[in-house]
Amino acid sequence: MILLPRGIPVKEKVDPAKVNLPEALKKLKESGFSGYLRFDTPQGVGIVIFEQGKLISALFEGERHVLIAYDALARLFELALAGSCTLDIFRLSNELAMSIHALLHGEVLYRGQELKLIDIKALLGQFKSDQLSGCLRIYTAEHVALIFYRDGNPLGFFHDGSTEIETTPGTSMSVARLPGAKIDVLSSKGNDVSVMADLMQSADIGKLWQKAQEQRQRLQKQEQEEASRTQGFAEQERRQRLVALLRSTAERHVGKIGGSLVDKEFERSLAAGLTEAGFTTFFDNLGKAAKLVAGPTAVNTMLDEMKRGVRGMAKAG
């Protein structure tokens, strides 16, 4: 799971299946947006980072794989169109957007260590002696704070609701005092803003979206065909069980000829479907035919039992 503090919310809990994502990304580009988009899905988490209107990073982290750049965007488009996905957009400063980018594409040195078991002074001393660049990520189930370092020296703090790298601990360090707080240690490499590629200029995002839409349409068609086949099998099985019930009832009351009468009338009256009108016609015609070979009492008893059986099967589904 990708743990990042929330910046200033721009949009929250949006259903991206209802959004034209290429158009939304284009608007963020044109407005010079800096910040990130977070996609939460059952299959994983995606982060898309903008810096001054440039889409500088896209990452998708699933249970078994990590995708970046266009592969990540393509996967996020697919999951967005499939539903069961939420989108949040947070605004950050330019510097912080770049720092988040470096963090996501860095290396995790330690993950999920309980803070109370860590010698923080020794850890910070190691950062300084090794001249590491990266961050300490301190978090609980509900809060996240980042402490950034460059060449072993602290740069500042980032916590929920901030847009800038702050120079005082404040809220960031308060997370460390919460019960169950954990810490990750991440290293990163510096990024030169001037050479960061804009993914929206180096590829046709619209084509990625179109491909995802076409794939979704194919999947929907397959699902509909499968549902239709399943429904057809269920209908066929129901018809077979119904015929067996009606045949056995007819044979008990009017003899073997009753089974033949059921087969004939079932195909005639209910061939188009097991409808109420069809059953009415079936029972009327079967009653008339049966009275030619059996007495009215036996026929009426047979029909009453059949109708109860049909109602019972309908309730049972």
HELIX and SHEET records of a PDB file:
HELIX    1   1 PRO A   16  LYS A   18  5                                   3    
HELIX    2   2 LEU A   21  GLU A   30  1                                  10    
HELIX    3   3 ALA A   69  ALA A   82  1                                  14    
HELIX    4   4 ASN A   94  LEU A  104  1                                  11    
HELIX    5   5 LEU A  115  LEU A  117  5                                   3    
HELIX    6   6 ILE A  120  ASP A  130  1                                  11    
HELIX    7   7 THR A  171  ALA A  176  1                                   6    
HELIX    8   8 VAL A  193  VAL A  195  5                                   3    
HELIX    9   9 LEU A  199  SER A  202  1                                   4    
HELIX   10  10 ILE A  205  VAL A  254  1                                  50    
HELIX   11  11 LYS A  256  SER A  269  1                                  14    
HELIX   12  12 GLU A  276  ALA A  290  1                                  15    
HELIX   13  13 PRO A  296  ALA A  316  1                                  21    
SHEET    1   A 6 ILE A   8  VAL A  14  0                                        
SHEET    2   A 6 THR A  86  ARG A  91 -1                                        
SHEET    3   A 6 GLY A  35  THR A  41 -1                                        
SHEET    4   A 6 GLY A  44  GLU A  51 -1                                        
SHEET    5   A 6 LYS A  54  GLY A  62 -1                                        
SHEET    6   A 6 VAL A  66  ILE A  68 -1                                        
SHEET    1   B 5 GLU A 107  GLU A 114  0                                        
SHEET    2   B 5 LYS A 182  SER A 187 -1                                        
SHEET    3   B 5 GLY A 134  TYR A 139 -1                                        
SHEET    4   B 5 VAL A 144  ARG A 150 -1                                        
SHEET    5   B 5 ASN A 153  HIS A 159 -1                                        
END                                                                             
